[in-house]
Amino acid sequence: MPNPSNTVERYLATETATVYTAVREFGYEPCSMRDVRSFTPGKKLVGPAKTLRFIPPRADIMRETHKGELSPEYLAMGSCAQGDVLVIDGLGKKHSGIGGDIKLLHLKMQGAAGLVTDAAIRDLNAVSEYGLALFAGGRTVTGGHPELDPFEANCTIQCGGVAVRPGDLVVADDDGVVIVPECIITDVINYVEEHEKVEEWIKNRVIEEKVAPGKYYPPTEELIRKYHSEISKINK
């Protein structure tokens, strides 16, 4: 089993756009969230997902789920370990809050790395001080009612049009949010690291030869073989 901290470090050193390309290459699409953006600019987020699903409010269901510290939102946040990311299905309600200053304090207490939702975050200025990387559909002064209510923790959800399961890897920065299915986390980072080395090699050739990038980009299998051949000669 790969070392989780080493895996996170490897992903942090790569470009999220390249991760997106790799996940698609392995046949997992959609993998990039729509209408979800960073509210902590410059802060990259990489970590295993914990999940929370919201549904439209309904009186009988709310009577069953509103259990104080045992309510679904606190079960989800309480399940977060150091470095985890809580991903919340907020039904794309960009003007409805899934939590604010007091509730989201729980994530800071658990040592979570960040929060991703396709709904809105309330009290954003206060929440930003918790050190979390925050990605959301919007910011708001309102709570979730009458559009949203927390229903289920750590189940398969959608967020921003992407399926997310607990254990998937969240990779996000100012460019967007990508979900890497748990079953291909190692395969994707191996692909990404090689792809970025090939692209750097291509950039250097383009600059040295003063040619249009189209001469080498996008890279063909033959070009990748040529890259490996040159690198192996250098490393001998």
C-alpha positions as CSV (number, residue, x, y, z in Angstrom):
1,M,0.0,0.0,0.0
2,P,1.4,3.4,-1.0
3,N,2.5,5.8,1.8
4,P,-0.4,8.3,2.0
5,S,1.8,11.2,3.0
6,N,4.2,10.5,0.2
7,T,1.4,10.3,-2.3
8,V,0.0,13.7,-1.2
9,E,3.5,15.2,-1.5
10,R,3.8,13.8,-5.0
11,Y,0.5,15.2,-6.1
12,L,1.2,18.6,-4.5
13,A,4.3,18.9,-6.7
14,T,2.2,18.5,-9.9
15,E,-0.2,20.6,-11.9
16,T,-3.9,19.9,-11.4
17,A,-4.5,20.3,-15.1
18,T,-2.2,17.4,-15.8
19,V,-4.0,15.3,-13.1
20,Y,-7.2,16.0,-15.0
21,T,-5.6,14.8,-18.2
22,A,-4.4,11.6,-16.6
23,V,-7.7,10.7,-15.0
24,R,-9.5,11.1,-18.3
25,E,-6.8,9.0,-19.9
26,F,-7.7,6.2,-17.5
27,G,-11.3,6.5,-18.6
28,Y,-12.8,8.3,-15.7
29,E,-14.9,11.2,-16.9
30,P,-16.4,13.5,-15.7
31,C,-13.7,14.1,-13.1
32,S,-13.5,17.9,-13.0
33,M,-16.1,19.9,-11.0
34,R,-18.2,22.6,-12.6
35,D,-19.1,25.9,-11.0
36,V,-16.8,25.2,-8.0
37,R,-14.0,27.6,-7.4
38,S,-11.3,28.5,-4.9
39,F,-12.1,31.0,-2.1
40,T,-8.6,30.7,-0.7
41,P,-6.6,31.8,-3.8
42,G,-3.1,30.4,-4.1
43,K,-3.8,27.5,-1.8
44,K,-3.5,24.0,-3.3
45,L,-5.5,21.2,-1.8
46,V,-4.7,17.5,-1.9
47,G,-6.2,14.9,0.4
48,P,-8.5,11.9,0.8
49,A,-12.2,12.6,0.6
50,K,-14.8,12.2,3.3
51,T,-18.3,13.0,2.1
52,L,-21.6,14.5,3.2
53,R,-24.9,14.6,1.2
54,F,-27.5,17.3,1.6
55,I,-31.1,16.9,0.4
56,P,-34.1,19.3,0.2
57,P,-35.6,19.7,3.7
58,R,-38.5,17.5,4.7
59,A,-40.1,17.6,8.2
60,D,-40.2,13.9,8.9
61,I,-36.7,13.3,7.7
62,M,-35.3,16.2,9.6
63,R,-36.9,14.8,12.8
64,E,-34.9,11.6,12.2
65,T,-31.6,13.2,11.3
66,H,-31.3,16.2,13.6
67,K,-29.5,14.6,16.5
68,G,-27.2,17.3,17.8
69,E,-23.6,16.2,17.7
70,L,-24.7,12.9,16.1
71,S,-26.3,14.8,13.1
72,P,-25.0,13.8,9.7
73,E,-22.8,16.9,9.3
74,Y,-21.0,16.3,12.6
75,L,-20.6,12.6,11.8
76,A,-19.0,13.6,8.5
77,M,-16.7,16.2,9.9
78,G,-15.9,14.1,12.9
79,S,-14.8,11.3,10.6
80,C,-12.1,13.5,9.1
81,A,-8.5,12.7,10.1
82,Q,-5.5,15.0,9.7
83,G,-5.2,16.1,6.0
84,D,-8.6,14.8,4.9
85,V,-11.0,16.8,2.7
86,L,-14.7,17.1,3.3
87,V,-16.6,17.0,0.0
88,I,-20.3,18.1,0.3
89,D,-23.1,17.5,-2.2
90,G,-25.0,20.8,-1.8
91,L,-27.2,20.1,-4.9
92,G,-25.5,23.0,-6.7
93,K,-27.4,25.5,-4.6
94,K,-24.8,28.3,-4.9
95,H,-26.8,30.8,-2.7
96,S,-27.5,28.3,0.2
97,G,-25.0,27.7,2.9
98,I,-23.8,24.3,4.0
99,G,-22.2,25.7,7.1
100,G,-20.4,28.7,8.6
101,D,-18.2,29.9,11.4
102,I,-19.5,27.7,14.3
103,K,-20.2,24.4,12.5
104,L,-17.1,24.4,10.3
105,L,-14.9,24.9,13.4
106,H,-15.3,21.1,13.7
107,L,-13.1,20.7,10.6
108,K,-10.4,22.8,12.0
109,M,-10.5,20.8,15.3
110,Q,-10.2,17.5,13.3
111,G,-7.1,18.8,11.3
112,A,-8.9,18.6,8.0
113,A,-7.0,20.1,5.0
114,G,-10.0,21.6,3.3
115,L,-13.6,21.7,2.2
116,V,-15.2,21.3,-1.2
117,T,-18.9,22.0,-2.0
118,D,-21.0,22.9,-4.9
119,A,-23.2,25.0,-2.6
120,A,-22.1,28.1,-0.6
121,I,-20.1,28.8,2.5
122,R,-21.5,31.1,5.2
123,D,-19.3,33.5,7.3
124,L,-16.5,33.0,4.7
125,N,-14.1,35.5,6.2
126,A,-14.3,33.8,9.6
127,V,-14.0,30.3,8.1
128,S,-11.0,31.4,6.0
129,E,-9.1,32.1,9.3
130,Y,-9.2,28.3,10.1
131,G,-6.5,27.6,7.6
132,L,-8.7,25.4,5.5
133,A,-8.4,25.4,1.7
134,L,-12.0,26.3,0.6
135,F,-13.6,25.5,-2.7
136,A,-17.3,26.3,-3.2
137,G,-20.0,27.3,-5.6
138,G,-20.4,30.6,-3.8
139,R,-20.5,32.6,-0.5
140,T,-23.6,33.6,1.2
141,V,-25.2,35.2,4.3
142,T,-27.9,32.5,4.5
143,G,-28.1,29.1,5.9
144,G,-29.3,26.1,4.0
145,H,-33.0,26.3,4.8
146,P,-35.4,26.2,2.9
147,E,-33.3,24.5,0.2
148,L,-30.8,22.3,1.9
149,D,-30.5,20.0,4.9
150,P,-27.7,17.5,5.8
151,F,-28.8,13.9,5.3
152,E,-26.0,11.3,5.1
153,A,-22.3,11.0,6.0
154,N,-19.7,9.1,4.0
155,C,-21.7,7.7,1.2
156,T,-21.2,8.1,-2.6
157,I,-22.2,11.6,-3.6
158,Q,-22.0,14.0,-6.5
159,C,-20.4,17.4,-6.2
160,G,-20.1,19.8,-9.1
161,G,-21.3,17.1,-11.5
162,V,-18.7,14.5,-10.4
163,A,-19.2,11.3,-8.5
164,V,-17.2,11.2,-5.3
165,R,-16.7,8.2,-2.9
166,P,-14.9,8.3,0.5
167,G,-11.3,7.5,-0.1
168,D,-11.1,9.2,-3.5
169,L,-8.3,11.8,-3.8
170,V,-9.2,15.5,-4.1
171,V,-6.8,17.6,-6.1
172,A,-7.7,21.3,-6.3
173,D,-6.1,24.7,-7.0
174,D,-7.1,28.0,-8.5
175,D,-7.7,26.2,-11.9
176,G,-10.3,23.8,-10.5
177,V,-11.2,20.7,-8.6
178,V,-10.4,17.2,-9.8
179,I,-11.4,13.9,-8.2
180,V,-9.0,10.9,-8.6
181,P,-10.9,7.6,-7.9
182,E,-9.2,5.7,-5.1
183,C,-8.5,2.7,-7.4
184,I,-6.2,4.6,-9.7
185,I,-4.5,7.1,-7.4
186,T,-1.0,5.5,-7.9
187,D,-1.4,4.9,-11.6
188,V,-2.4,8.5,-12.1
189,I,0.5,10.1,-10.2
190,N,2.9,7.8,-12.1
191,Y,1.4,9.0,-15.4
192,V,1.4,12.6,-14.3
193,E,5.0,12.7,-13.2
194,E,6.2,11.2,-16.5
195,H,3.9,13.4,-18.6
196,E,5.2,16.6,-16.9
197,K,8.8,15.5,-17.5
198,V,8.1,14.9,-21.2
199,E,6.4,18.3,-21.5
200,E,9.4,20.1,-19.9
201,W,11.6,18.3,-22.3
202,I,9.4,19.4,-25.2
203,K,9.4,23.0,-24.0
204,N,13.2,23.0,-23.9
205,R,13.4,21.6,-27.5
206,V,10.9,24.2,-28.7
207,I,12.9,27.0,-27.2
208,E,16.3,25.7,-28.4
209,E,15.1,25.1,-31.9
210,K,12.9,28.2,-32.0
211,V,10.1,26.3,-33.6
212,A,6.3,26.2,-33.1
213,P,5.2,23.9,-30.3
214,G,3.2,21.9,-32.8
215,K,6.4,20.2,-34.0
216,Y,6.5,18.2,-30.8
217,Y,3.1,18.8,-29.0
218,P,1.0,16.9,-28.2
219,P,3.6,14.2,-27.7
220,T,3.3,11.0,-29.7
221,E,4.3,7.5,-28.5
222,E,7.3,7.8,-30.9
223,L,8.3,11.1,-29.3
224,I,8.0,9.7,-25.8
225,R,10.3,6.8,-26.8
226,K,12.8,9.4,-28.1
227,Y,12.6,11.2,-24.7
228,H,13.3,8.0,-22.8
229,S,16.2,7.2,-25.1
230,E,17.8,10.6,-24.6
231,I,17.3,10.5,-20.8
232,S,18.8,7.0,-20.5
233,K,21.9,8.2,-22.4
234,I,22.2,11.2,-20.1
235,N,21.8,9.0,-17.0
236,K,24.5,6.5,-18.1
